[in-house]
Amino acid sequence: MEGVAVSLANCPQLSLIGIDSSECDVWQKIDSLNPDAILFELEIPQSPLILWLLKERPGILLLGLDLSRSRVIVLNSRQHCSQTMHDLCQIVEAETGAIERLSTAYIVDGGAV
């Protein structure tokens, strides 16, 4: 994971940190650094932390690394207002269309995404 973080650190417009939910100061680290993106390993259980981030910090891009399969899962929590079922249907259609346009990102050469 460190190799990926180092490679992404070369993007000056991106403030990135790596986390492990077993760290005792992970919440403080996120609050104090206020990153644009957070990198984490999918093999390490992170569910409560990831769900909290998706809900409470919607502007942060979450990058889940699956190093064993050379993949990254990109999570964001774009929030939408939906007052009617029609609104909800439009949101789902728009989001699924966006998903279809994206391709899976792969980790290459031990770090470059």
MDAnalysis code that builds the backbone (N, CA, C; Angstrom):
import MDAnalysis as mda
import numpy as np

u = mda.Universe.empty(339, n_residues=113, atom_resindex=np.repeat(np.arange(113), 3), trajectory=True)
u.add_TopologyAttr("name", ["N", "CA", "C"] * 113)
u.add_TopologyAttr("resid", np.arange(1, 114))
u.add_TopologyAttr("resname", ["MET", "GLU", "GLY", "VAL", "ALA", "VAL", "SER", "LEU", "ALA", "ASN", "CYS", "PRO", "GLN", "LEU", "SER", "LEU", "ILE", "GLY", "ILE", "ASP", "SER", "SER", "GLU", "CYS", "ASP", "VAL", "TRP", "GLN", "LYS", "ILE", "ASP", "SER", "LEU", "ASN", "PRO", "ASP", "ALA", "ILE", "LEU", "PHE", "GLU", "LEU", "GLU", "ILE", "PRO", "GLN", "SER", "PRO", "LEU", "ILE", "LEU", "TRP", "LEU", "LEU", "LYS", "GLU", "ARG", "PRO", "GLY", "ILE", "LEU", "LEU", "LEU", "GLY", "LEU", "ASP", "LEU", "SER", "ARG", "SER", "ARG", "VAL", "ILE", "VAL", "LEU", "ASN", "SER", "ARG", "GLN", "HIS", "CYS", "SER", "GLN", "THR", "MET", "HIS", "ASP", "LEU", "CYS", "GLN", "ILE", "VAL", "GLU", "ALA", "GLU", "THR", "GLY", "ALA", "ILE", "GLU", "ARG", "LEU", "SER", "THR", "ALA", "TYR", "ILE", "VAL", "ASP", "GLY", "GLY", "ALA", "VAL"])
u.atoms.positions = np.array([
    [0.823, -1.189, 0.000],
    [0.000, 0.000, 0.000],
    [0.867, 1.253, 0.000],
    [2.008, 1.178, 0.634],
    [2.880, 2.351, 0.699],
    [3.355, 2.780, -0.683],
    [3.609, 1.813, -1.568],
    [4.045, 2.145, -2.922],
    [2.986, 2.922, -3.685],
    [1.738, 2.542, -3.503],
    [0.640, 3.255, -4.154],
    [0.539, 4.663, -3.595],
    [0.631, 4.783, -2.276],
    [0.552, 6.101, -1.634],
    [1.677, 7.013, -2.115],
    [2.870, 6.464, -2.257],
    [4.008, 7.259, -2.734],
    [3.765, 7.712, -4.173],
    [3.267, 6.808, -5.013],
    [2.985, 7.170, -6.409],
    [1.933, 8.265, -6.491],
    [0.881, 8.141, -5.704],
    [-0.177, 9.144, -5.721],
    [0.258, 10.453, -5.080],
    [1.266, 10.400, -4.235],
    [1.781, 11.628, -3.618],
    [2.414, 12.541, -4.665],
    [2.734, 12.001, -5.833],
    [3.295, 12.807, -6.918],
    [2.240, 13.671, -7.595],
    [0.989, 13.512, -7.216],
    [-0.092, 14.358, -7.734],
    [-0.247, 15.532, -6.768],
    [0.336, 16.693, -7.084],
    [0.342, 17.804, -6.132],
    [-1.050, 18.335, -5.798],
    [-2.023, 18.137, -6.671],
    [-3.363, 18.638, -6.406],
    [-4.166, 17.705, -5.497],
    [-3.588, 16.571, -5.107],
    [-4.296, 15.578, -4.311],
    [-3.679, 15.439, -2.929],
    [-4.484, 15.688, -1.911],
    [-4.054, 15.457, -0.534],
    [-4.541, 14.064, -0.141],
    [-3.610, 13.140, 0.058],
    [-3.934, 11.730, 0.275],
    [-3.314, 11.217, 1.561],
    [-4.071, 10.390, 2.293],
    [-3.501, 9.681, 3.439],
    [-3.906, 8.216, 3.357],
    [-3.084, 7.367, 3.918],
    [-3.407, 5.953, 4.058],
    [-3.871, 5.708, 5.477],
    [-4.863, 4.830, 5.629],
    [-5.372, 4.545, 6.969],
    [-5.502, 3.052, 7.200],
    [-5.541, 2.711, 8.465],
    [-5.832, 1.364, 8.935],
    [-6.736, 1.563, 10.144],
    [-7.921, 0.998, 10.109],
    [-8.890, 1.242, 11.185],
    [-8.413, 0.730, 12.536],
    [-7.371, -0.096, 12.547],
    [-6.857, -0.561, 13.829],
    [-5.970, 0.476, 14.509],
    [-5.586, 1.538, 13.775],
    [-4.805, 2.613, 14.380],
    [-5.661, 3.308, 15.429],
    [-5.098, 3.588, 16.566],
    [-5.888, 4.201, 17.637],
    [-6.224, 5.667, 17.354],
    [-5.453, 6.334, 16.517],
    [-5.686, 7.754, 16.262],
    [-6.219, 8.035, 14.857],
    [-6.852, 7.049, 14.224],
    [-7.295, 7.212, 12.845],
    [-8.300, 8.353, 12.692],
    [-9.220, 8.510, 13.642],
    [-10.226, 9.578, 13.559],
    [-9.560, 10.941, 13.641],
    [-8.619, 11.086, 14.576],
    [-7.917, 12.348, 14.732],
    [-7.063, 12.663, 13.498],
    [-6.458, 11.637, 12.930],
    [-5.624, 11.799, 11.735],
    [-6.464, 12.361, 10.586],
    [-7.646, 11.809, 10.398],
    [-8.528, 12.273, 9.321],
    [-8.981, 13.703, 9.585],
    [-9.391, 13.981, 10.828],
    [-9.861, 15.329, 11.161],
    [-8.752, 16.372, 11.034],
    [-7.560, 16.045, 11.483],
    [-6.491, 17.045, 11.461],
    [-5.922, 17.270, 10.068],
    [-5.838, 16.227, 9.251],
    [-5.247, 16.367, 7.919],
    [-6.269, 16.745, 6.842],
    [-7.537, 16.442, 7.083],
    [-8.624, 16.774, 6.156],
    [-8.235, 16.481, 4.698],
    [-7.966, 15.204, 4.379],
    [-7.472, 14.858, 3.046],
    [-8.556, 14.909, 1.969],
    [-8.104, 14.962, 0.711],
    [-9.007, 14.848, -0.436],
    [-9.373, 13.388, -0.678],
    [-8.428, 12.496, -0.370],
    [-8.619, 11.069, -0.626],
    [-7.992, 10.251, 0.497],
    [-8.595, 9.093, 0.745],
    [-8.104, 8.171, 1.765],
    [-7.888, 6.816, 1.117],
    [-6.724, 6.259, 1.358],
    [-6.323, 4.973, 0.819],
    [-6.418, 3.940, 1.932],
    [-7.036, 2.791, 1.655],
    [-7.118, 1.728, 2.651],
    [-7.078, 0.374, 1.952],
    [-6.681, -0.661, 2.694],
    [-6.629, -2.014, 2.149],
    [-7.961, -2.698, 2.364],
    [-8.477, -3.316, 1.311],
    [-9.763, -4.002, 1.412],
    [-9.682, -5.259, 2.271],
    [-8.483, -5.856, 2.364],
    [-8.337, -7.086, 3.136],
    [-8.478, -6.856, 4.639],
    [-8.294, -5.631, 5.082],
    [-8.393, -5.303, 6.506],
    [-9.806, -4.796, 6.773],
    [-10.521, -5.397, 7.732],
    [-11.899, -4.946, 8.006],
    [-11.936, -3.466, 8.382],
    [-12.727, -2.694, 7.645],
    [-12.809, -1.252, 7.845],
    [-14.254, -0.763, 7.885],
    [-15.218, -1.648, 7.854],
    [-16.618, -1.266, 7.621],
    [-17.123, -0.080, 8.435],
    [-17.015, -0.082, 9.760],
    [-17.559, 1.066, 10.506],
    [-16.907, 2.384, 10.107],
    [-15.615, 2.372, 9.907],
    [-14.899, 3.587, 9.528],
    [-15.325, 4.057, 8.139],
    [-15.391, 3.155, 7.193],
    [-15.755, 3.523, 5.824],
    [-17.182, 4.049, 5.778],
    [-18.098, 3.389, 6.457],
    [-19.486, 3.865, 6.480],
    [-19.577, 5.245, 7.115],
    [-18.815, 5.475, 8.189],
    [-18.811, 6.788, 8.833],
    [-18.292, 7.844, 7.872],
    [-17.208, 7.539, 7.167],
    [-16.639, 8.493, 6.219],
    [-17.616, 8.803, 5.087],
    [-18.280, 7.786, 4.550],
    [-19.239, 8.009, 3.471],
    [-20.372, 8.921, 3.918],
    [-20.778, 8.772, 5.164],
    [-21.895, 9.574, 5.668],
    [-21.461, 10.966, 6.125],
    [-20.411, 11.027, 6.917],
    [-20.028, 12.272, 7.571],
    [-19.027, 13.124, 6.792],
    [-18.286, 12.526, 5.892],
    [-17.261, 13.252, 5.129],
    [-17.448, 12.992, 3.641],
    [-18.573, 13.419, 3.069],
    [-18.898, 13.062, 1.693],
    [-17.940, 13.597, 0.644],
    [-17.141, 14.572, 0.946],
    [-16.222, 15.112, -0.047],
    [-14.950, 14.313, -0.228],
    [-14.709, 13.355, 0.644],
    [-13.474, 12.584, 0.592],
    [-13.653, 11.374, -0.327],
    [-12.732, 11.196, -1.244],
    [-12.718, 10.044, -2.125],
    [-12.050, 8.888, -1.384],
    [-12.674, 7.734, -1.382],
    [-12.132, 6.564, -0.693],
    [-11.607, 5.573, -1.725],
    [-10.362, 5.165, -1.563],
    [-9.706, 4.257, -2.493],
    [-9.368, 2.961, -1.764],
    [-10.135, 1.930, -2.015],
    [-9.915, 0.626, -1.384],
    [-9.039, -0.240, -2.262],
    [-7.867, -0.598, -1.761],
    [-6.917, -1.403, -2.525],
    [-7.131, -2.887, -2.280],
    [-7.227, -3.622, -3.363],
    [-7.254, -5.077, -3.320],
    [-5.960, -5.525, -3.985],
    [-4.906, -5.574, -3.210],
    [-3.581, -5.844, -3.750],
    [-3.462, -7.244, -4.327],
    [-4.205, -8.208, -3.780],
    [-4.117, -9.577, -4.274],
    [-4.699, -9.718, -5.676],
    [-5.589, -8.820, -6.066],
    [-6.214, -8.885, -7.399],
    [-5.832, -7.686, -8.267],
    [-4.895, -6.863, -7.800],
    [-4.435, -5.680, -8.537],
    [-5.586, -4.781, -8.955],
    [-6.428, -4.442, -7.993],
    [-7.581, -3.578, -8.251],
    [-7.708, -2.518, -7.179],
    [-8.385, -1.460, -7.568],
    [-8.764, -0.426, -6.610],
    [-10.259, -0.180, -6.782],
    [-10.944, -0.086, -5.670],
    [-12.359, 0.247, -5.686],
    [-12.470, 1.691, -5.220],
    [-13.076, 2.509, -6.037],
    [-13.226, 3.931, -5.741],
    [-14.628, 4.158, -5.191],
    [-14.683, 4.713, -3.991],
    [-15.964, 5.003, -3.357],
    [-16.094, 6.503, -3.159],
    [-17.251, 7.010, -3.445],
    [-17.532, 8.391, -3.095],
    [-18.950, 8.424, -2.560],
    [-19.270, 9.454, -1.907],
    [-20.621, 9.519, -1.322],
    [-21.324, 10.778, -1.793],
    [-21.370, 10.909, -3.111],
    [-22.146, 12.026, -3.633],
    [-23.531, 11.940, -3.043],
    [-23.982, 13.030, -2.508],
    [-25.298, 13.047, -1.887],
    [-26.277, 13.783, -2.776],
    [-27.466, 13.251, -2.849],
    [-28.509, 13.808, -3.700],
    [-29.765, 14.030, -2.870],
    [-30.519, 15.037, -3.225],
    [-31.828, 15.245, -2.612],
    [-32.859, 14.509, -3.445],
    [-33.668, 13.742, -2.775],
    [-34.691, 12.968, -3.466],
    [-35.982, 13.077, -2.682],
    [-36.903, 13.859, -3.202],
    [-38.158, 14.061, -2.479],
    [-39.278, 13.187, -3.006],
    [-39.092, 12.656, -4.210],
    [-40.130, 11.810, -4.788],
    [-39.486, 10.538, -5.341],
    [-40.306, 9.545, -5.636],
    [-39.792, 8.324, -6.246],
    [-39.228, 8.622, -7.636],
    [-39.821, 9.572, -8.322],
    [-39.303, 9.961, -9.638],
    [-37.879, 10.512, -9.502],
    [-37.662, 11.362, -8.496],
    [-36.317, 11.893, -8.230],
    [-35.336, 10.744, -7.982],
    [-35.756, 9.793, -7.154],
    [-34.900, 8.657, -6.822],
    [-34.570, 7.849, -8.074],
    [-35.545, 7.606, -8.918],
    [-35.303, 6.862, -10.157],
    [-34.311, 7.588, -11.058],
    [-34.418, 8.895, -11.151],
    [-33.487, 9.671, -11.980],
    [-32.064, 9.595, -11.417],
    [-31.955, 9.641, -10.115],
    [-30.631, 9.543, -9.478],
    [-30.015, 8.181, -9.771],
    [-30.797, 7.130, -9.595],
    [-30.290, 5.775, -9.840],
    [-29.884, 5.619, -11.302],
    [-30.691, 6.099, -12.215],
    [-30.353, 6.016, -13.638],
    [-29.072, 6.782, -13.950],
    [-28.929, 7.967, -13.390],
    [-27.731, 8.767, -13.627],
    [-26.494, 8.085, -13.061],
    [-26.598, 7.551, -11.864],
    [-25.447, 6.911, -11.227],
    [-25.082, 5.606, -11.921],
    [-26.048, 4.815, -12.319],
    [-25.715, 3.562, -13.004],
    [-25.130, 3.846, -14.376],
    [-25.560, 4.915, -15.032],
    [-24.946, 5.316, -16.296],
    [-23.503, 5.708, -16.110],
    [-23.213, 6.405, -14.993],
    [-21.832, 6.804, -14.701],
    [-20.974, 5.576, -14.430],
    [-21.545, 4.607, -13.745],
    [-20.800, 3.377, -13.437],
    [-20.470, 2.627, -14.718],
    [-21.412, 2.561, -15.635],
    [-21.175, 1.861, -16.892],
    [-20.059, 2.523, -17.696],
    [-19.888, 3.828, -17.568],
    [-18.861, 4.543, -18.323],
    [-17.467, 4.384, -17.724],
    [-17.421, 4.005, -16.476],
    [-16.116, 3.851, -15.833],
    [-15.563, 2.456, -16.077],
    [-14.268, 2.353, -16.183],
    [-13.650, 1.036, -16.273],
    [-12.927, 0.776, -14.967],
    [-12.626, -0.483, -14.704],
    [-11.927, -0.850, -13.484],
    [-10.489, -0.359, -13.554],
    [-10.036, 0.268, -12.490],
    [-8.643, 0.721, -12.420],
    [-7.788, -0.434, -11.909],
    [-6.625, -0.588, -12.439],
    [-5.724, -1.644, -12.029],
    [-4.435, -1.060, -11.482],
    [-3.856, -1.757, -10.529],
    [-2.590, -1.356, -9.942],
    [-1.480, -1.998, -10.785],
    [-0.570, -1.167, -11.258],
    [0.472, -1.624, -12.163],
    [1.827, -1.358, -11.545],
    [2.743, -2.264, -11.739],
    [4.124, -2.090, -11.284],
    [4.226, -1.786, -9.797],
    [3.438, -2.451, -8.999],
    [3.546, -2.316, -7.551],
    [3.215, -0.944, -7.019],
    [2.424, -0.161, -7.712],
    [2.093, 1.111, -7.127],
    [1.374, 2.090, -8.015],
    [1.640, 2.109, -9.271],
    [0.978, 3.111, -10.116],
    [-0.429, 2.658, -10.432],
    [-1.378, 3.554, -10.258],
    [-2.765, 3.230, -10.539],
    [-3.130, 3.802, -11.889],
])
